Structures are given as C-alpha cells and as structure tokens.
Amino acid sequence: MLSKYVKVGDKLDLETIESLGESETLNEKRQYRSSVFDIIAEDQLKVAMPMEHGKLVLLPIDGEYNLCFYTSNGLYQCLARVIDRYRNDNVFVLVLELTTDLSKYQRREYYRLNCVLDMKSRAVKEAGDKGNVTEKVEFLDTDITFNNGIMVDISGGGARFISKVRYPIDTEILFVFKLFVSGKLNEYRLRGKVLFSEPMTNNPNAYEHRIQFINILNDERESIIRYIFEEERKIRRREKG
C-alpha cells in the first residue's frame, strides 16, 4: 500500500510522539522536514536525515514519529519507528518501519486556521486577465488596482476574508498576502474562486467571502500548510504555558 501512494522524492514531516531529545522539555513535540529516499517494502522506507540550521538532526533509534506525506494525491499519515540510520554514499538516511496503516489525512489539508492577515484582491475581469486559467497568474508590480481586505482564516484549500468590495459567487479573483513560514516572510500571489459572499451582520458595508484556491502550485500549498502547522504548535505551547 505504501508504494501505491508514496513515491521517492515526496516530502514529509516527522513529528515526535513524545519528547526524546535531551534539549527538549517534557511533552514538547518537535517537527522535522525530510523527503523519501527509497521504499524498501510496504511497511519500510528510507528517508533523508532531517537538517536544522544546516546541521544533521540525528534522530534516535526506536524513536516514534507521526509521519505526514505530501504526495501528488494529497496528504497521507501514519505512525513509524526509526529502526536504523546510516550513511548511503554521501546521503545520511533513516530507515523507518510503519507501525500503523497509511491513511488519507484530509483534516489537516483543509483545516482552517483562524488568523488576522492583511491582503489585497481584485476580480479577474477588473485586472483584464483573460488568459488560460491553467497558467500561473502574472501580477502587475503596482497594487493600485487592488482592494484592501482582511483574511480571517486560511487552509491548504482556500481562505475566508472580509472586504468592503463584494465579489459575487463564482467570481475568480486575484489576491496577494504574506505568511511568515519557517523564519521567512513569503509573499503569495494566487487565484481563487468565490464560493460564498454575504454582507456581514454586524457591518452591512463589509462582505464576508470564502474562496477556493485555483491552480495553486504544490510548493505554494505545502508552504501554506506548513504555516498552519507552525501556528498550531505556537497555539498549543501558549495553551500549555
């Protein structure tokens, strides 16, 4: 089943199930980014040793992790245990043994994180962009033709935002926003389709919209999902503290 959904080169996150490192505080979870190096069997695979700040992270033998695979067919999740680690030519690898079945992990892909983020938007027809919707959107350098708005939640599949300009349902819009991901501020310039549009009950001069991402690149979606992971961990730490 593993080779049916996961391919060599797919990215994955490894999240600790319990505190294993000496530098970690009790019950603090850590997450590491890696990629699939080889699939040995349907319950075993090799992954690249994760790195932090340019240094290898030597995850311990028998350490247990929650794996989240980013595949061409969506997110998949399972639990796994480190059974070996060594150097393969010039690559340091971990050998992982799956301890649960691989399952589709829709919840995190479409989980909506509450947020308050500045954004700008405009309808495609206003931008004069009538090109093929399968092509990546090109934006002008100026923001003059964009309308200001506030994004109030975001997911790997779409977002919800408030604007003084109402976009009817099925309108395609271009929108720009920024997220702080893995210590770096990233700008996103995406296309979305309006699924919901209604005046706000407490402010009839503002409108709530829900949009679905259109033609979003895998790297852009993964970056947004990673932002959500990081913000969720921050929230959990604040709740514990």
TIFIVO-962899 format. One record per residue: residue number from 1; residue in three letters; x, y, z of N, C-alpha, C in turn. Coordinates in steps of 0.2 Angstrom, whole numbers, padded with zeros to 4 digits. Example, Ala and Ser with C-alpha at 12.3 -4.5 7.8 and 13.67 -1.06 7.14 Angstrom:
<recs>
i,aa,n_xx,n_yy,n_zz,ca_xx,ca_yy,ca_zz,c_xx,c_yy,c_zz
1,ALA,0066,-0028,0039,0062,-0022,0039,0066,-0016,0039
2,SER,0064,-0011,0035,0068,-0005,0036,0064,0000,0039
</recs>
This chain:
<recs>
i,aa,n_xx,n_yy,n_zz,ca_xx,ca_yy,ca_zz,c_xx,c_yy,c_zz
1,MET,0004,-0006,0000,0000,0000,0000,0004,0006,0000
2,LEU,0010,0006,0003,0014,0012,0004,0016,0014,-0003
3,SER,0019,0010,-0007,0021,0012,-0014,0016,0014,-0019
4,LYS,0010,0013,-0017,0004,0015,-0021,0003,0022,-0021
5,TYR,0004,0025,-0015,0003,0032,-0014,0009,0036,-0013
6,VAL,0014,0034,-0010,0020,0037,-0009,0026,0036,-0014
7,LYS,0029,0041,-0016,0034,0040,-0021,0041,0043,-0019
8,VAL,0046,0040,-0022,0053,0043,-0020,0053,0050,-0022
9,GLY,0056,0054,-0017,0056,0061,-0018,0051,0065,-0015
10,ASP,0045,0062,-0013,0040,0065,-0009,0042,0068,-0003
11,LYS,0040,0074,-0001,0042,0077,0005,0037,0074,0011
12,LEU,0040,0075,0017,0036,0073,0023,0038,0076,0029
13,ASP,0034,0077,0034,0035,0079,0040,0036,0074,0045
14,LEU,0040,0074,0050,0041,0069,0055,0039,0073,0062
15,GLU,0034,0071,0065,0033,0075,0072,0034,0070,0077
16,THR,0037,0072,0082,0038,0067,0088,0032,0066,0092
17,ILE,0031,0060,0094,0025,0057,0098,0026,0059,0105
18,GLU,0033,0059,0107,0034,0061,0114,0041,0064,0114
19,SER,0043,0067,0119,0050,0070,0120,0055,0065,0120
20,LEU,0060,0066,0116,0065,0061,0115,0072,0064,0116
21,GLY,0073,0070,0114,0080,0073,0115,0081,0076,0122
22,GLU,0087,0077,0123,0089,0080,0130,0088,0087,0130
23,SER,0088,0090,0124,0086,0098,0124,0079,0099,0124
24,GLU,0075,0094,0124,0068,0095,0123,0064,0095,0130
25,THR,0060,0099,0132,0056,0099,0138,0051,0094,0138
26,LEU,0049,0092,0143,0044,0086,0144,0037,0088,0140
27,ASN,0035,0083,0136,0029,0083,0132,0030,0088,0126
28,GLU,0035,0091,0125,0036,0096,0119,0037,0092,0113
29,LYS,0033,0093,0108,0034,0090,0102,0038,0094,0097
30,ARG,0042,0090,0093,0046,0094,0088,0044,0091,0081
31,GLN,0045,0095,0076,0043,0093,0069,0049,0094,0064
32,TYR,0051,0089,0060,0056,0089,0055,0054,0088,0048
33,ARG,0057,0092,0044,0055,0091,0036,0061,0086,0033
34,SER,0058,0081,0029,0063,0077,0026,0060,0075,0019
35,SER,0063,0070,0016,0060,0068,0009,0061,0060,0009
36,VAL,0057,0057,0005,0058,0050,0004,0064,0048,-0001
37,PHE,0068,0044,0002,0074,0042,-0001,0073,0035,-0005
38,ASP,0070,0031,-0002,0069,0024,-0005,0063,0021,-0002
39,ILE,0059,0016,-0005,0054,0012,-0002,0057,0005,-0002
40,ILE,0058,0002,0004,0061,-0004,0004,0056,-0010,0004
41,ALA,0050,-0009,0007,0045,-0013,0007,0038,-0010,0009
42,GLU,0033,-0013,0009,0026,-0010,0010,0026,-0007,0017
43,ASP,0030,-0009,0022,0030,-0006,0028,0037,-0003,0030
44,GLN,0041,-0002,0026,0048,0001,0027,0050,0006,0022
45,LEU,0053,0011,0024,0056,0016,0019,0062,0019,0022
46,LYS,0066,0022,0017,0072,0026,0019,0070,0033,0018
47,VAL,0072,0038,0023,0071,0045,0022,0077,0049,0023
48,ALA,0078,0054,0020,0084,0058,0021,0084,0061,0028
49,MET,0090,0061,0031,0091,0063,0038,0089,0070,0038
50,PRO,0084,0073,0043,0082,0080,0043,0088,0084,0045
51,MET,0088,0091,0043,0093,0095,0045,0089,0102,0048
52,GLU,0093,0105,0053,0091,0111,0056,0097,0116,0056
53,HIS,0096,0122,0053,0101,0127,0053,0107,0124,0050
54,GLY,0107,0120,0045,0112,0117,0041,0116,0111,0044
55,LYS,0113,0109,0050,0116,0103,0053,0111,0097,0053
56,LEU,0114,0091,0053,0110,0085,0053,0107,0084,0060
57,VAL,0101,0082,0060,0097,0080,0066,0097,0072,0067
58,LEU,0101,0070,0071,0102,0063,0072,0096,0060,0076
59,LEU,0091,0058,0073,0085,0056,0077,0087,0049,0079
60,PRO,0085,0047,0086,0087,0041,0089,0084,0035,0086
61,ILE,0087,0029,0087,0085,0023,0085,0079,0021,0090
62,ASP,0073,0018,0088,0067,0017,0092,0063,0023,0093
63,GLY,0065,0029,0091,0061,0035,0091,0055,0034,0087
64,GLU,0049,0036,0090,0042,0035,0086,0040,0042,0084
65,TYR,0037,0042,0078,0035,0048,0075,0029,0048,0071
66,ASN,0025,0053,0071,0019,0054,0066,0022,0057,0060
67,LEU,0021,0053,0054,0023,0055,0048,0017,0058,0044
68,CYS,0018,0063,0040,0014,0066,0036,0017,0067,0029
69,PHE,0015,0063,0024,0017,0063,0017,0014,0068,0013
70,TYR,0018,0072,0009,0015,0077,0004,0015,0074,-0003
71,THR,0010,0071,-0005,0010,0067,-0011,0006,0071,-0017
72,SER,0007,0068,-0023,0003,0071,-0028,-0005,0070,-0028
73,ASN,-0007,0065,-0023,-0014,0064,-0022,-0016,0067,-0015
74,GLY,-0012,0071,-0012,-0014,0074,-0006,-0010,0072,0000
75,LEU,-0012,0073,0006,-0009,0071,0012,-0010,0064,0014
76,TYR,-0005,0060,0017,-0006,0054,0020,-0002,0054,0026
77,GLN,-0005,0050,0031,-0002,0050,0038,-0002,0043,0040
78,CYS,0003,0042,0045,0004,0035,0048,0009,0036,0054
79,LEU,0010,0032,0058,0015,0032,0063,0021,0027,0061
80,ALA,0027,0029,0063,0033,0025,0061,0038,0025,0067
81,ARG,0042,0020,0066,0048,0020,0071,0055,0019,0068
82,VAL,0060,0023,0070,0066,0023,0067,0070,0016,0069
83,ILE,0072,0012,0064,0075,0005,0065,0082,0005,0064
84,ASP,0084,0010,0060,0091,0011,0058,0093,0018,0055
85,ARG,0099,0019,0055,0102,0026,0052,0109,0025,0050
86,TYR,0111,0027,0044,0117,0026,0042,0119,0031,0036
87,ARG,0125,0031,0033,0127,0035,0028,0126,0030,0021
88,ASN,0123,0033,0016,0122,0029,0010,0126,0034,0005
89,ASP,0132,0032,0003,0136,0036,-0001,0137,0043,0002
90,ASN,0134,0048,-0001,0135,0055,0003,0129,0057,0006
91,VAL,0124,0053,0007,0117,0054,0010,0116,0051,0016
92,PHE,0115,0054,0022,0113,0051,0028,0106,0050,0028
93,VAL,0104,0043,0030,0097,0041,0029,0095,0038,0036
94,LEU,0088,0038,0036,0085,0035,0042,0080,0029,0039
95,VAL,0080,0023,0042,0076,0018,0040,0070,0018,0045
96,LEU,0064,0019,0042,0058,0019,0046,0054,0013,0045
97,GLU,0051,0010,0050,0046,0005,0050,0039,0008,0052
98,LEU,0034,0007,0047,0027,0009,0049,0024,0005,0054
99,THR,0021,0008,0059,0018,0004,0064,0010,0005,0064
100,THR,0008,0009,0059,0001,0009,0058,0000,0009,0050
101,ASP,-0006,0008,0048,-0008,0008,0041,-0008,0016,0038
102,LEU,-0006,0016,0032,-0006,0023,0029,-0013,0025,0028
103,SER,-0015,0031,0029,-0022,0034,0028,-0022,0041,0026
104,LYS,-0027,0042,0022,-0028,0049,0019,-0029,0054,0025
105,TYR,-0026,0059,0025,-0026,0064,0030,-0029,0071,0028
106,GLN,-0036,0071,0026,-0039,0076,0024,-0039,0082,0029
107,ARG,-0040,0080,0035,-0042,0085,0040,-0037,0091,0040
108,ARG,-0030,0089,0040,-0025,0095,0041,-0025,0099,0034
109,GLU,-0026,0095,0029,-0026,0098,0022,-0031,0104,0022
110,TYR,-0037,0103,0024,-0042,0108,0024,-0044,0111,0031
111,TYR,-0040,0110,0036,-0041,0113,0042,-0040,0120,0041
112,ARG,-0045,0124,0044,-0045,0131,0043,-0042,0134,0050
113,LEU,-0037,0138,0049,-0033,0141,0055,-0036,0149,0055
114,ASN,-0039,0150,0061,-0041,0157,0062,-0035,0162,0062
115,CYS,-0035,0168,0059,-0030,0172,0058,-0032,0179,0057
116,VAL,-0028,0184,0057,-0030,0191,0055,-0024,0193,0051
117,LEU,-0025,0193,0044,-0019,0195,0040,-0021,0200,0034
118,ASP,-0017,0205,0033,-0019,0210,0028,-0018,0206,0021
119,MET,-0022,0208,0017,-0022,0205,0010,-0025,0210,0005
120,LYS,-0024,0209,-0002,-0026,0213,-0007,-0030,0209,-0012
121,SER,-0035,0211,-0015,-0038,0207,-0020,-0041,0211,-0026
122,ARG,-0043,0208,-0031,-0047,0211,-0037,-0050,0205,-0041
123,ALA,-0055,0207,-0044,-0058,0202,-0049,-0054,0201,-0055
124,VAL,-0054,0195,-0058,-0050,0194,-0064,-0052,0199,-0069
125,LYS,-0059,0200,-0070,-0061,0204,-0076,-0058,0211,-0075
126,GLU,-0058,0213,-0068,-0055,0220,-0067,-0048,0221,-0069
127,ALA,-0044,0215,-0068,-0037,0215,-0070,-0036,0214,-0077
128,GLY,-0041,0213,-0081,-0040,0212,-0088,-0037,0206,-0090
129,ASP,-0036,0201,-0085,-0033,0195,-0086,-0038,0189,-0089
130,LYS,-0038,0188,-0095,-0042,0183,-0098,-0039,0177,-0101
131,GLY,-0033,0176,-0098,-0028,0171,-0101,-0031,0164,-0099
132,ASN,-0027,0159,-0101,-0029,0152,-0099,-0029,0151,-0091
133,VAL,-0034,0149,-0088,-0034,0149,-0081,-0029,0143,-0078
134,THR,-0027,0139,-0082,-0022,0134,-0080,-0015,0137,-0080
135,GLU,-0014,0143,-0082,-0007,0146,-0082,-0006,0150,-0076
136,LYS,0000,0150,-0073,0001,0154,-0067,0000,0161,-0068
137,VAL,-0004,0164,-0063,-0006,0171,-0064,0000,0176,-0063
138,GLU,0000,0181,-0068,0006,0186,-0068,0002,0192,-0065
139,PHE,0006,0195,-0060,0003,0201,-0057,0007,0207,-0059
140,LEU,0004,0213,-0059,0007,0219,-0061,0011,0221,-0054
141,ASP,0016,0225,-0055,0020,0227,-0049,0017,0232,-0045
142,THR,0012,0236,-0047,0008,0241,-0043,0002,0237,-0040
143,ASP,0000,0240,-0034,-0006,0237,-0030,-0011,0242,-0031
144,ILE,-0011,0247,-0035,-0016,0252,-0036,-0023,0250,-0037
145,THR,-0023,0244,-0042,-0030,0242,-0044,-0032,0237,-0039
146,PHE,-0029,0235,-0034,-0031,0230,-0029,-0035,0233,-0023
147,ASN,-0040,0230,-0020,-0044,0232,-0015,-0041,0229,-0008
148,ASN,-0041,0233,-0003,-0038,0230,0003,-0043,0226,0007
149,GLY,-0041,0221,0010,-0045,0216,0014,-0042,0213,0020
150,ILE,-0045,0209,0024,-0043,0206,0030,-0044,0198,0029
151,MET,-0039,0194,0029,-0040,0187,0029,-0041,0185,0036
152,VAL,-0047,0181,0037,-0048,0179,0044,-0048,0171,0045
153,ASP,-0047,0168,0040,-0044,0161,0041,-0042,0158,0034
154,ILE,-0037,0153,0035,-0034,0150,0029,-0033,0143,0030
155,SER,-0033,0139,0024,-0032,0132,0024,-0028,0130,0018
156,GLY,-0026,0124,0017,-0022,0122,0011,-0027,0122,0005
157,GLY,-0033,0123,0006,-0038,0123,0000,-0041,0129,-0001
158,GLY,-0041,0134,0003,-0044,0141,0002,-0043,0145,0008
159,ALA,-0047,0150,0008,-0047,0156,0013,-0054,0159,0014
160,ARG,-0054,0163,0020,-0060,0167,0021,-0058,0174,0022
161,PHE,-0061,0179,0019,-0058,0186,0020,-0064,0191,0020
162,ILE,-0063,0197,0023,-0068,0202,0024,-0065,0208,0019
163,SER,-0070,0210,0015,-0068,0216,0011,-0074,0221,0010
164,LYS,-0073,0227,0009,-0078,0232,0008,-0081,0231,0001
165,VAL,-0077,0227,-0004,-0080,0226,-0010,-0083,0219,-0011
166,ARG,-0089,0219,-0013,-0092,0212,-0014,-0090,0209,-0020
167,TYR,-0088,0202,-0020,-0087,0198,-0026,-0092,0193,-0026
168,PRO,-0096,0193,-0032,-0102,0188,-0032,-0099,0181,-0032
169,ILE,-0103,0176,-0030,-0101,0169,-0031,-0099,0167,-0038
170,ASP,-0094,0163,-0038,-0091,0160,-0044,-0086,0165,-0048
171,THR,-0086,0171,-0045,-0081,0176,-0047,-0074,0173,-0046
172,GLU,-0069,0174,-0051,-0062,0172,-0050,-0059,0179,-0048
173,ILE,-0055,0178,-0043,-0051,0184,-0040,-0043,0183,-0040
174,LEU,-0040,0188,-0040,-0033,0188,-0039,-0031,0191,-0032
175,PHE,-0027,0188,-0028,-0026,0190,-0022,-0019,0189,-0019
176,VAL,-0017,0194,-0015,-0010,0194,-0013,-0010,0194,-0005
177,PHE,-0006,0190,-0002,-0005,0190,0005,0002,0188,0007
178,LYS,0004,0189,0013,0011,0186,0016,0010,0182,0022
179,LEU,0014,0177,0022,0014,0172,0028,0022,0172,0030
180,PHE,0022,0171,0037,0029,0170,0040,0030,0163,0041
181,VAL,0034,0160,0037,0035,0152,0037,0042,0150,0038
182,SER,0043,0146,0043,0050,0144,0044,0055,0149,0045
183,GLY,0053,0155,0048,0058,0160,0049,0058,0165,0043
184,LYS,0054,0164,0038,0055,0168,0032,0048,0171,0030
185,LEU,0048,0178,0028,0042,0181,0026,0041,0179,0018
186,ASN,0035,0175,0017,0034,0174,0010,0028,0177,0007
187,GLU,0028,0179,0001,0023,0183,-0002,0019,0178,-0007
188,TYR,0012,0177,-0007,0009,0173,-0011,0004,0177,-0016
189,ARG,0004,0175,-0022,0000,0179,-0027,-0004,0173,-0030
190,LEU,-0010,0173,-0028,-0014,0167,-0030,-0021,0169,-0034
191,ARG,-0024,0164,-0037,-0030,0165,-0040,-0035,0161,-0036
192,GLY,-0041,0163,-0035,-0046,0160,-0031,-0053,0160,-0034
193,LYS,-0058,0156,-0032,-0065,0156,-0035,-0069,0157,-0029
194,VAL,-0073,0162,-0029,-0078,0164,-0023,-0083,0158,-0023
195,LEU,-0084,0155,-0017,-0089,0150,-0015,-0094,0153,-0011
196,PHE,-0093,0159,-0007,-0098,0161,-0003,-0097,0169,-0002
197,SER,-0102,0173,-0003,-0102,0180,-0002,-0108,0183,0001
198,GLU,-0107,0186,0007,-0113,0189,0010,-0111,0195,0014
199,PRO,-0116,0200,0015,-0114,0205,0019,-0113,0203,0027
200,MET,-0109,0206,0030,-0108,0204,0037,-0114,0207,0042
201,THR,-0117,0203,0046,-0122,0205,0050,-0121,0211,0054
202,ASN,-0115,0212,0057,-0113,0217,0061,-0111,0223,0058
203,ASN,-0110,0223,0051,-0107,0228,0047,-0109,0227,0040
204,PRO,-0115,0230,0038,-0118,0229,0031,-0113,0232,0026
205,ASN,-0108,0236,0027,-0104,0239,0022,-0098,0235,0021
206,ALA,-0097,0229,0024,-0092,0224,0023,-0095,0218,0021
207,TYR,-0091,0214,0018,-0093,0207,0015,-0088,0202,0017
208,GLU,-0091,0196,0019,-0088,0190,0020,-0087,0186,0014
209,HIS,-0081,0183,0012,-0081,0179,0006,-0077,0173,0008
210,ARG,-0079,0167,0005,-0075,0161,0006,-0072,0159,-0001
211,ILE,-0066,0158,-0002,-0063,0156,-0009,-0060,0150,-0009
212,GLN,-0060,0147,-0014,-0056,0140,-0016,-0050,0142,-0020
213,PHE,-0044,0139,-0018,-0038,0141,-0022,-0039,0137,-0029
214,ILE,-0037,0141,-0034,-0037,0138,-0041,-0030,0138,-0044
215,ASN,-0028,0132,-0047,-0021,0131,-0050,-0016,0133,-0045
216,ILE,-0016,0132,-0039,-0011,0133,-0034,-0005,0128,-0035
217,LEU,0001,0130,-0035,0007,0126,-0036,0007,0121,-0029
218,ASN,0010,0115,-0030,0011,0111,-0024,0016,0114,-0019
219,ASP,0021,0118,-0021,0025,0121,-0017,0022,0126,-0013
220,GLU,0017,0130,-0016,0014,0135,-0013,0009,0132,-0007
221,ARG,0005,0127,-0009,0001,0124,-0005,0004,0121,0001
222,GLU,0010,0118,0000,0014,0115,0005,0016,0120,0010
223,SER,0018,0126,0007,0021,0131,0012,0015,0134,0016
224,ILE,0009,0135,0013,0003,0137,0017,0002,0132,0023
225,ILE,0002,0125,0021,0000,0120,0026,0006,0120,0032
226,ARG,0012,0121,0030,0017,0122,0035,0016,0128,0039
227,TYR,0014,0133,0037,0012,0139,0041,0007,0137,0046
228,ILE,0002,0133,0044,-0003,0131,0048,-0001,0127,0054
229,PHE,0004,0122,0052,0007,0118,0057,0010,0122,0062
230,GLU,0015,0127,0060,0019,0130,0064,0014,0135,0069
231,GLU,0009,0138,0066,0005,0142,0070,0001,0137,0075
232,GLU,-0001,0131,0073,-0005,0127,0078,0000,0125,0084
233,ARG,0006,0124,0082,0011,0122,0088,0012,0128,0092
234,LYS,0012,0134,0090,0013,0140,0094,0007,0141,0099
235,ILE,0001,0139,0096,-0005,0140,0100,-0005,0135,0105
236,ARG,-0003,0128,0104,-0003,0123,0109,0002,0125,0114
237,ARG,0008,0128,0113,0013,0130,0118,0010,0135,0122
238,ARG,0006,0140,0119,0004,0145,0123,-0002,0143,0128
239,GLU,-0006,0138,0126,-0011,0135,0130,-0008,0131,0136
240,LYS,-0002,0128,0134,0001,0124,0140,0005,0128,0145
241,GLY,0007,0134,0142,0011,0139,0146,0006,0143,0151
</recs>
